[in-house]
């Protein structure tokens, strides 16, 4: 590939992530989190719940309900946010976020906050 072609390819904007790609990223992030805990290293898939939330700027995915992590403050108890552009701040292309599944109103507010963050920062 000629230098001018390389430069042109590098200047292309990132392709938006699909839901399927975001789900793969989230599953990998949750697996990585679980495997930091010795007692959870043998946890078999699936790692993600079927439940997820979606807003304009991101999806939030949740750990599978059969996987219990103590204490409640453990990072493995978090949810995973993946931006619609496939970018985030923490684990690969996924971000750890609070898991408010037990409080639907708070969950919707938080989803919007995270989505707005990704949009505002172009992620």
C-alpha positions as CSV (number, residue, x, y, z in Angstrom):
1,X,0.0,0.0,0.0
2,X,1.4,3.4,-0.9
3,X,2.0,6.1,1.7
4,X,-0.9,8.2,0.4
5,X,-3.3,5.2,0.8
6,X,-2.1,4.5,4.3
7,X,-2.7,8.1,5.3
8,X,-6.2,8.1,3.7
9,X,-7.1,4.9,5.6
10,X,-5.8,6.3,8.9
11,X,-8.0,9.5,8.5
12,X,-11.2,7.5,8.2
13,X,-13.6,7.9,11.2
14,X,-14.0,4.8,13.3
15,X,-16.9,2.6,12.2
16,X,-19.8,2.5,14.6
17,X,-20.1,-0.7,16.7
18,X,-23.0,-3.0,16.2
19,X,-25.0,-4.4,19.1
20,X,-23.4,-7.9,18.5
21,X,-19.9,-6.4,18.6
22,X,-20.7,-4.4,21.8
23,X,-22.1,-7.6,23.4
24,X,-18.9,-9.5,22.6
25,X,-16.8,-6.7,24.2
26,X,-19.0,-6.6,27.3
27,X,-18.9,-10.4,27.7
28,X,-15.1,-10.3,27.5
29,X,-14.9,-7.5,30.0
30,X,-17.2,-9.3,32.5
31,X,-15.2,-12.5,32.0
32,X,-11.9,-10.6,32.7
33,X,-13.4,-9.1,35.9
34,X,-14.7,-12.4,37.1
35,X,-11.3,-14.1,36.5
36,X,-9.6,-11.6,38.8
37,X,-11.3,-13.4,41.6
38,X,-9.8,-16.9,42.3
39,X,-13.1,-18.3,43.4
40,X,-14.8,-17.2,40.2
41,X,-12.1,-18.4,37.7
42,X,-14.0,-21.5,36.8
43,X,-17.2,-19.7,36.1
44,X,-18.6,-21.1,32.8
45,X,-20.3,-19.0,30.2
46,X,-22.7,-17.3,29.7
47,X,-21.3,-14.3,31.5
48,X,-23.9,-11.8,30.4
49,X,-27.6,-11.5,31.3
50,X,-30.1,-11.3,28.5
51,X,-31.1,-8.0,30.0
52,X,-29.4,-4.8,28.7
53,X,-30.2,-1.2,28.3
54,X,-29.8,1.1,25.3
55,X,-29.6,4.8,24.8
56,X,-28.4,7.0,21.9
57,X,-24.7,6.9,22.9
58,X,-24.3,3.4,24.5
59,X,-25.5,0.1,25.7
60,X,-25.2,-1.2,29.3
61,X,-24.8,-4.9,29.8
62,X,-25.3,-6.8,33.0
63,X,-23.6,-9.8,34.6
64,X,-25.6,-13.0,34.3
65,X,-28.0,-13.5,37.2
66,X,-26.6,-16.9,38.2
67,X,-23.2,-15.4,38.9
68,X,-23.0,-14.1,42.5
69,X,-20.2,-11.9,43.7
70,X,-19.5,-10.8,47.3
71,X,-19.1,-8.3,48.6
72,X,-21.5,-6.0,46.9
73,X,-18.8,-3.4,46.4
74,X,-16.6,-5.7,44.4
75,X,-15.9,-4.4,40.8
76,X,-17.2,-7.7,39.4
77,X,-20.6,-6.6,40.6
78,X,-20.6,-3.7,38.1
79,X,-22.3,-3.4,34.8
80,X,-20.5,-2.8,31.5
81,X,-21.1,0.1,29.2
82,X,-20.0,0.1,25.6
83,X,-20.3,3.2,23.5
84,X,-22.0,3.1,20.1
85,X,-18.7,4.0,18.6
86,X,-17.0,1.1,20.4
87,X,-14.9,3.2,22.7
88,X,-14.8,3.6,26.4
89,X,-12.5,4.3,29.3
90,X,-11.6,1.1,31.1
91,X,-11.5,-2.6,30.0
92,X,-10.6,-2.7,26.4
93,X,-13.6,-1.0,24.7
94,X,-15.9,-1.4,27.8
95,X,-16.4,0.8,30.9
96,X,-17.4,-0.4,34.3
97,X,-20.5,1.4,35.5
98,X,-23.0,1.0,38.4
99,X,-25.6,-1.8,38.1
100,X,-29.0,-0.3,39.0
101,X,-31.1,-3.2,37.7
102,X,-33.0,-3.3,41.0
103,X,-34.1,0.3,40.6
104,X,-35.5,0.8,37.1
105,X,-36.0,4.6,37.4
106,X,-32.4,5.1,38.7
107,X,-31.2,2.8,36.0
108,X,-32.8,4.8,33.2
109,X,-31.4,8.1,34.7
110,X,-27.9,6.6,34.9
111,X,-28.1,5.1,31.4
112,X,-28.9,8.6,30.1
113,X,-26.0,10.1,32.1
114,X,-23.5,7.5,30.7
115,X,-24.9,7.9,27.2
116,X,-24.6,11.7,27.4
117,X,-21.0,11.3,28.6
118,X,-20.0,9.2,25.6
119,X,-21.7,11.6,23.2
120,X,-20.2,14.7,24.8
121,X,-16.7,13.2,24.6
122,X,-17.1,11.8,21.1
123,X,-16.7,8.2,22.2
